[in-house]
Amino acid sequence: MPPPLSASGRLGGSGHMPQPALADSSRPSASGRVPGTQRPAAGELLADRYELAEPLGQGAHGVVFRALDRRLRVEVAVKLVPATGRLAERLTREGQLVSRLHHPGIVRVLDGGERPGGWSYLVLELVRGARPLEAVVSALERAERLECLLAIADALAAAHAQGVVHRDVKAGNVLVDADGRPRLTDFGIARITDDDRRDRLTRTGEVVGTPSAMAPEQFQGGELGPQVDVWALGVLLYELLTDQPPFTGDHPAALFTHVCDRPPIAPRAHDATIPPPLERLCLRALAKRPADRPADAAAFADDLRAALVERPASRSPALLVGAGVALGALLTGVGVATLGRARHAPTPSPPATVAPPPVTTSAPPPPPRTEPPPEPPPRTEPSTEPPPRTETPLERSRALESKGDVPGAILVLAAREGAELVPPESAERLQRLREQYCLPQHERAIADPRWRRVQELAQEGKAPECLPLLDDLVADLPCSSVLRQARGTIRARTGDMAGAVVDTRALVAFAPRLDAGWIDFAQALSASGDEAGGFDALERGIVINGGGGVALRYARGYRFHLRADSTRSAADYAIARAEYDHVLELDPDHIEARLNRAGLRALALNDLQGALSDLEDAVARRPDEVPVLQQVGRIYLNVGRPQAAIPLLEKARGLAWGDASTQAQLDALLEQARAAPGR
C-alpha cells in the first residue's frame, strides 16, 4: 500500500497508519477502548434495523462499522461515539449539517440516533472500496491528483453554498471510492457561517482541526469563514504538487509560528516542472489574510480549472510582454499569456511601447478547403431579443424558462450582474438556475466521450474539426460552461467573432467566478469592435469576484496600457501602473507585470530608477529564460544602457542554441547595442 501522510501532513510519510474511513480524526488509544462505556460489537442490532458487521476503522473516541440496513436490504456505514459531552453533540451537529448537503462528492448521512449503553450513532452511505486519499495519492500522476482536488473543491463549494464550513479539510477526510472518485467526509467540527452558536462546542481552549492544515485565524481564534477551507485546499494543493507540507514544526509552537508568520517555500523551488499558474493559485490560497485568498471553494475551483488549462502562449513583437489573453481556456490555454519556461520562445521585434496582443495559440491555421464545408444543422442560441418595456428581467426569465430556454433565462438575469444591484429575488433565482442546470451539465459534459474526442482533436492541431462535435454537445448541454468556453475559443480562432461573443457571454453568465471567462469575454468584445464593452466586461468581472484575482487585474492593466500608448493619456498610464502594482503585490513572481511596469516607467513615466529596479528583479527571478533576458536587454537599449544589455543578450544567445530564428533576432539586438554611442 502506498505510504500515507506523515504526522506533519507530508505526503508519502511513514510510521503512521492512515486515518480510518469515516472515523474520528483523533488517534486510537493504546487499548482501542473508550473507558466507561460498553463498546458496540459485530452482530449487534441498532434501532431494530441496522445489523453491525465488521469494523471498518476506529479512533480514540469512536468506531465505524459496516452494517446491513434490514429494512432496505442495503449495506451502510455506522459511525458510533460515546454519548458524552461534546462528542455526542458534534456527532449530532455533523448529522444535521450534512443532511442538508446534496452533492455526489459528499458522503451522505442517512439516519442517526442513540444506542443503549451510552453511544450515539450516525448512519452514512457506504462508499464501496473506499480508501483515504492519503493512502492512494502516491500512486496518482499529477494530473490525476489535481482532478481529484478539483472534485473535492466542487464538493466543498456545495457545502459553502449552504453556509457550511468544514474546518478540517485534509487528505485523511477524503475517501476515494472503487472508481477513483473522491468523497468528502467527516463534518464533525463543521459550522454554519451565520450560526451565533458557532463557538459553543470549541470554547474550552481546544485546538479544533488538524494543525498542519489549519489557517492562521484558526490558531489565533479569529472569525472562521469559507476562507478557512480555502486555506486547507491550498495546503492540499501544495502537498499534491510537491509531496511536501507547506508548513512544518518540530513542536506545536514552531508550527504555529511558521503558519502565522512565515510564507511557505514556493512550490516550484521543490519541482521546477510545476506550472506557474498552479503555483500562483497555491500561494494565493495560503495568503495569511483571509481577504487575500479566493473567496470560497467555488472561487478556488474556478481558479484551479483556469490554472489547469493555462499554457504559455507565443508572443507577438512587443515590449509589453505576455499581455495577450487566450480565448480558449480548455483547448490551448486560458487567461493571460505567460513567459513560461520555454528555453527558446520567440523573441520580440525592435522596441515599441506597446504592440498588438500576442497570438494566443500555437496551433497551425487550418489547411485551405477546396470546397466549402457542409453547413451544420441550425442551432437555437439563447434568446437575445430585448424584453418588452413592461416586463422585468425576473418576469422575462420566468417566461423563458417556461418555454424551455434555460440559457436565455440565465442570461437575462446575469446581463448586468456586477454593474447594477441585482434585486434579491432575481439573485436567488439566478443562483438556483446555475445550481440546477449549469453545474450538472458541466459534469455531464466532461464525462461525455465526444468531449474527450474534442480534446484529442485540439491536441492534434485540428481545432476547427471540433466545431461539429461542440455544436452537438452544446445543443444537448447548452448550460455547460466548459463547452461554451471551448467553442468560443475555436470560433474566435476561425474568425467568427460574433459567435465567440455569444459563447463567452454565456460563459460568464454560467460561471461568473471564472476569471478567465471574463478575460475571454472582454477580448471577444474588443475583437468584434466593441472596445468599451471589453473594458466593461473586465470591470464587471472584478466586481463579481470581489476585487478580482491576478489574471483579471493584469488583463485590466494591460488594456489601459495599450490604450494609453495609443492616446498618450496620463490617466490611462496611471491606471495601468496601479494595476501592475496590485498584481505584483499579490504575486511578486509575475514577470510579465514586472517587465510591463518597467517599460511603462522608463518610456512613459520618466521613472528610470524604478524601471532599472524592475529589470534587475526580473533577471534575478528568471536568470536563464531567453524571453526574459531578451526583453530586459531591449529595454536597457531603449533607456540608453547598451553596456547593461550586452551581457544579457549574449547569455540569451547562448541559451537559445539550435533556435536559428531567435539567435538571429538576438544578433540584431547585439549589433545595435555594440554600435550604440557611449558604449
N, C-alpha and C positions, 0 to 999 in steps of 0.2 A: 504494500500500500504506500502511496506517496506520502512523504512526511508532512505533518500538519504545521500550522503556525507555531512559532515559539511563544513563550510566555509574554515576550515584549511585543508580539504582533508580527514578527518577521515570517514571511512565507518561507517554507522549506526548513523550518527549525526542527529540532529533535529533542527528545527527552520528555515530552509532554503529550499525553493522549489527547486526541481531538475531543471537543465537547460533544456529548451525545445529542442526537437529534431530538428536538422538542423537549429538552431537559433544561433545568435552571442553569444559568451561566456560572454558578459557583462551582468550585472544585469539590469532588466527593470526599467525605470524611474517611478516615483510615478503616473504620469498620464497615462503611457503607450503610449504616443505620442512622436514623434520626432518633435521639433519646426520647423516651417518654411517650412514644406512640406505637401502636401496633401496625406494622408495615403491611401494605397490600401484598397479595401473593397471587401467583398464577392459579387459575381455576375459580377465583372469586367472582361473584356476580354483583355488579353495581346497579342499583335502581331497578332491579329485576329486568335488566335489559342488556348491560354491557359485560360480557364474559371476558375476563382478563386472560391473556395468553402469556407469551414470554416477554420479559422486559426488553425494551429497545435501548435504554440508557438510563443513567441516574446521575444525580448531583448531590451536593451536600444537603439540600432541602427538599428533594423530590425525586420522583421516578416516573418514567414513561413506559407504558405497556402497549403492546399490540393487543387488540381486543376485537371481539365479534359483537356487532350490533344484532342481537337476536331478532329484533322486530323487523329490521330492513334486510337482514342477512347480508350485511356488508362488513368488511374489516375497517376498523378505525384505530386511531391512536388515542390513548387516555393518559393525560398528564395529571399526577396527583402530588399535592404538597400538604404538609401538616396544617390543619385549620387553626393556626395560632398567629395572632398579631398581624404584622404586615404581609406575611407570606400569603395567607388566605385572601387578604384584601387585594393584594397585587394580582393574584390569580383571577379573582372576580373582575377586577379592572381590565385585565387582559381580555377576558371573555366579552365584556361589554364593548370594549373598543373595537376588537377585531370583528365582532359580529356585524358592525356597521360598514365593514370594508368588503367590497366585492371586486376582486381582481384576480386573474389567473396566476399572478406571481406572488400571492399572499396565501399562506396556509389557512384554510377556513376553520372557524370554530363552529361546531355543530350542536353542542349541548354542554351542560355543566351542572354541578350540584355538590351536595355534601355526602360523605361516606361515614357510616358509624365507625367509631374508633378515632375520631379526631382528624379526618383528612378531607380536603376539598379537591374537586377534580374538574377538569375540562375535557371534553371530547372533541377531537380535531380530526380532520380528514387525514387518512394515512397516505403519505407520499411514497409511492412504490419505488423500491430500490434506492431510497434516499441516502445520501452521504453528505456531510458538511462540505461546503465549498473548500474549506481549508484542507480537506483530505484529498481533494481531486485536482486542485489548481496546478500542482507541479507538472501534471500530465497534459495540460492545455497549452496550445500555442497562444501567442499574444492576441491574435485576432479573436480567438475563442474566449479568452479571458475578458476582453473588452465587450464582446457581445453579451456575455454573462452580466457584466457590470451594468450595461445599458438596460437589460431586463430588470435588474434589481432597482435601478433608478426609476424606471417606469412604475414598478410596483409601489415604491415609496412615494412617488408623485400622487398615486391614487389615495394613499393614506393622508398626505398633506392636503389634498383637495377636500378631504372630510374633516380637516382640522386636527389630525392625529400626528403627533411627533413621536417617532420610535425611541430615540435616545440611546440605543445600544446596537447600532448597525455595525456589523463586523462579519468576517467570513464564517465564524462559528455559528452565526444565526441565519445563515443561508443554506438551505438544503438543495442539493442538485438531484433531480429525480432520474429514473432509469433512462429517460430520453434526453438527458442532458439539460433540462430546463431548470433554472434556479427558482426557488420559492423562499420568500422572506417569512421568517417566523419569530417567535419569542418577543411579543409585545408586552412583556411583564412589567417594564418600567416606563412604558409609553405614557403620554399625557395628551389631553386636549388643549389646544393652544389658547382657547378662551375660557378654560376652566379655572375658577377662582380657588379651587381646592388643589391646584396642581402640585403644591409642595407638601401637602399634608402627609404623604407617605414617605417623605425623604427629608424630614427636618431634624433628624437625630444626629446629624453630622456625618452620616454615612455617605461615602462616595458612590454615586449611582451611575453605573455604566462600566465599561471596560477601559481602564486608564489609558492604554496605548491608542485608543480610538476616540478619546474624549476631547471635546473642543475646549479652548481656554475658558469660556464662560461656564462650562460645567465644573471645572476645577475651582473657579472663582466665585461660584454661587450667583451668577448673573441670570438675566432673563433668558429662557431657553425656548427658541422658536425653531422653525424648519431649518435654519442655517446650521443648527447642531447636527442634523442628519447630513447636510451637505458636507460639513467638515468630515464626518465619518466616511462619506463616499469618496472624498479626496484622499483620506488615509488608505482606503481600499484601492483606489486607482494607483496611488504611489506604490503600494505593495505588489499589485498585479503587474506594473511596469518594470519594477526593479528587483523584486524578490527581497526587498529590504523594508524595514519600517521607517517612516519619515522622522519619528522621534524616539529616542532611546534614553535610558537612565538606569544606573545600577540600583537605584532605590527610588521610592515614590517622589521624594523631594527633587531629585535630579530630573526625573521625567516631567514633573510639574514645571520646572524652570525651562526645560527645552521646549515644551509645548507653548508656554505662555510668553516666553521672551526671545526665543531664537528661531530663525527661519530654518526650514529643512534644507538639506543639500539638494540642489536641482537634480531632478531625475536623470537628465542627460549626462550628468557627471558620473553616474553609475553605468549608463549604457547610451552611447552616442547615437545608436540607431533609433532611439525613441523619437517619434515625430515631434517637432517643436509645438504644434497646436495642442497635443496631448499634455506636454509639459506645462504649457501656459495654463491650461484648464486645471491641472492638478494643483499648481501653486496658487491659483486664484481661489480654489475651493479650500485651501489651507491658509487663507488670509487670517490674521489674528482678529481683525474686526469683523463681526458677522455681516455688517453692511457691505463689506468689500467682496463677499462671496456671492455666487449665484443665489438668487432669492429663495429658491426652494428646489426640491428634487426635480420638478418639471423643467425648470430653467437649466439645471445641471444636465439633465438628459438631452435637452435640445442642443446645448453647447457640446456635449460629447458626440452626438450624431454629426454635428458640423466638423468637429475635430477628427473624427474617424475617416472622413472622406476628403479632408483638405489635402491638397498636394501642392508642391512648388510649381509655379507656372512660369512659362518663358516670358521674358521681358522685352518690350519694345524699346527703341532708343529713348532714353530719358535720364535726366538727373533725378527726377522724382521717382524713386525706385519702389517696386513692389506695391504699387497702388491700385493695380487692376483688380477687379472682382470677378471671380469665375461664376457665371450664371448657373453652372451645373454643379450642385453640391455633391450629388451621388454618383456621377459618372467620371468626371475628370478633376474634381476639386471644387471647394466652395470657400466663400469668404474672401479675405484679402490675400492676394498672391504674396508669397514669401520668397526670400532669397534662398531658403532651403539649405541643403548640404551638398549640392552637386558641385563637383570639382571643376567642371568645365561648362558652366552655364554661359549663355550668350552674353556678350559684353555690349553695354550701351554705346551708342554712337557719340560723336562730339557734343560738347556742352550745350545744354539748354536748360532753362529754369524748370520748365515742365513740358513734357511731350504727351501725345495721346496715351491713353491707358494701354498697358501691355496686353498682348494676346493672352487669353486665359486658357487655352488648351493647346496641348502639343499634338493632338490628333491631326493627321493629314486631312486635307479637304477631300470631299467625296469625288470619285472619278466622274468625268463628264458623262452624262447619259446620252445614248444615241437616239433614244425616243423617250417621250415624257412618261413618267411612271403612271400607273393606273390611279385614278382618283379614289381616295378612301371613301367608305360609306359616310353619309352625313352624320355628324355628331351634334348632340344637343349640349351647348355650353350653358353655364348658369345665366339666368335671366339678367340682362343689363338695361332693360327699358326703365326709364325713370318712373318712380311711383306716382300715382295720382296726387294732386295737391292736397286732397282731403284725407289721404291715407298716411298714417305714421309709419316709420320703419318697422315698429313692432307688429302693426297690423299687416303690413306688406310681407313680413317674414312668415307670419302665421298662414297667410294665403298661399305663399309659395310652397311651404312645407305640405299643406293640404293637397296641393297639385302634384306632389312628388318631386319638386325641385328643391331638394335639401341644400345643395351647394348655394343656390340663389338665396335661400332663407338665411344661410350663414353670412353670405356676402353683404346683404342689405343691412344687417346689424353691425358688421365689422367695418363698414365703409369708412367711418370717421373715427374709429377707435384709436385713442392716442392723440387725437386732435380736438375732440369735443368730449364733454362729460356725458357718458352713456347712462341713461336712466336705469335705476336698479333692476326693474323688471326686465328691461332689454338685456342688461348684463347677465342676469340669471339665465335667461333663455339662451343667450349666446353660449354661455358655459355649458348648459345642458346639451345643446346641439353638438358642440365639439366633443363632449364626452360620449354621447350616444352614437355619433356617426364617425367622427374623424379618427379617433384612436383605434376602434375596432377595424376600420377599413385600412389603416396603416398596417396593422398586424397581419391582416389577410393579404395585403399587397406583398409584403416582404416574404411571405411564405408561398407565394404563387410561383409555379415553375416558369411562367412567362417572364416574371421579374428577373429570375436568375438568368434567363436567356438574354434579356436586355443588358445585364451587366457583362455577360460574356461578349456580346457584340461590341459594346463600348470599349472593352479592354482590347479587342482586336482592331480598333480603329474604324469600326463600321457603325458609328453612331447614327447616321441617317437611316440605316436599316432598322433601327429600333423603333422608329415612329409608328409603323402599323401596329406593333405589339403594344406600345404605350397607349395608342388610341383605343385599342380593345380593352386594356386594363382600366383606363380612365372611364370608359363607358360603363364598366362593371363596378368600379370603385371610385366614383367621382369626388369623394371627400378625402382621398388619400393624399397627404402632403408629400410623401416621398415620390409618388407618381407625377404630381404636378411639378415638383422641382426638377425631376429628370426630363420631362417633356419640355418644360420651359427652357432648359439648357439646350436641347437639340434644336428647338425652334429658333432660338437666338443664333445658334451657330450656323443654321442654314438660311438665315436672313428673314425669317418670319417673326419680325419683332412684335407685330400685333398679337400673334399667338403667344409669344413669350410674355407679354404684358398680362394676357388673360390668365395664364398659368401661374405666374408669380404673384398676381393679385390674389388668386385663390390660395396660394401657398401661405401668405401672411395671414389670411383670414382663418385658415385651418390650423396653423401652427404659429401663433403670434410671438411665442417666446424664442423662436429660432432666429438668432442674429443674422445668419447667412441668408435667410429668406428675405429680410428687409433689404439687404445689400443687393441681392439678385433683382428684387422688385425695382429698386432705385435705378439700377443700371439699365434694366429693360425700358423703363420710362424714359430715361435720358437718351438711350439709343434710338427710341422711336420719336424723338423730337420734343419730349415734354421734360425739359431740364428742371423747371420749377417743381414738377411732380416728383422728380428724383430727389431733390432736396427735402421736400415734404415727407416722402416715404422714410428717409433716414431719421428725420425729426420724430415722426410717429413711432418708429421702432425703438428709439432711445427712450421715449416717454413710457411706452408699454413695458419695456424691460428695465424700468427703474433706474434709468441713467445710462443703460447700455454697457456692454462689455467692450473688450479691447477691439474686436473686429468692427463693431458699429462706430465707435468713436474714431478709429483710424480712417474708416471709409469717409466719415463726415469731414475730417480734417483734410483728406486728400481732395475731396470735391471742392472745398473752399480754396485750397492751394491752387488747384487747376484754374478755377475761375479768377483768382487773384492775378495769376500770371497772364491772363487774357485782358483783364480790366485794369490791372495795377491798383486795385482797391486796397487801401491800407486796412480797412475794416475786415476784409476777407483774409488778408495776411494775418491779422491779429487772431482771428478765429482759428485759422489753420494752426498757428503756433500754439494756441491754448489747447487744441485737441491733441497735438503731438505731445505736449507736456503731460496731459492727462493720461494718455496711453503709456508713456514711459514711467509714470508713477505706478500704474497698475502692473506693467511688465517692463522692467528695465532692460530686458534682453530683446526687445522688439527692435531689430536692427533697421528695418525699413523706416520706422518712425524716427529713429535717431539720425539716419542719413538724410531723410527728407527735411528734418529740422535743421540739420547742418547746412544744407543747400539754401533753405529759406533764410537762415540767419546771415549767411555770407552774401547772398545775392539780392536780398530784398530788405533786410532789416539792419544792415550795416553793423552786425554783431560778429565781427571776425573772431574775437576771442572765444565766444560761445561756440561758433562753428568749429574752431580747431579743437575745442574740448570734446565735442560730439564725435569728431573724426577719430581722435585718439582713442576714445572709449570704444568705438565700433571696431577698430583694428584689434584692440585688446581682447574684445569678446569673440571675434571671428578672425584670428590671425592667419588662418590657412584657407580661407574661402576666396576663390578667384573673383566672384562678383563684388564682394565687399572691398577687396583690395583695389579693384579696378574703379569702382565708384569713388572711393576715397581719393585715389590718385587723380581722378578727373577733377574733383572739387578742389584739391590742392592746386591744380593747374589754373582753375578758374579764379582763385583768390591770389594768384601770383606767387605761389610757393612751389616752383618746379623741383627744387632741391629735395623737398619732402616727398614729392610724388614719385621720383625716380626709383628709390629702393622698393617701394610698394609695387610699382608696375613691373619691375624686374622680378620680384618674388612671384607675382601673379603669373608672369610669363613662364617661369619655371614650373609652377604647379599645373599649368594648362598644357603640359606636354601631350602631344598627339591630337590636339584640337587646333587645326590649322587656322580656322576662321577666327577663333578667339585670340590666338597668337598674333595674327595679322593686325587685329584691332589694337592689341597692346603695343605692337611695334610702332603703329602710327602715333599712339599717345606718347611713347618713349621718345620718338623722334621730335615731337612737339615740345616735350619737356627739356630735352637736351639742347634744343635750339632757342629756348626761351631766354630773353635778355636778363641779365643779373644772376645767371646761374653760377 
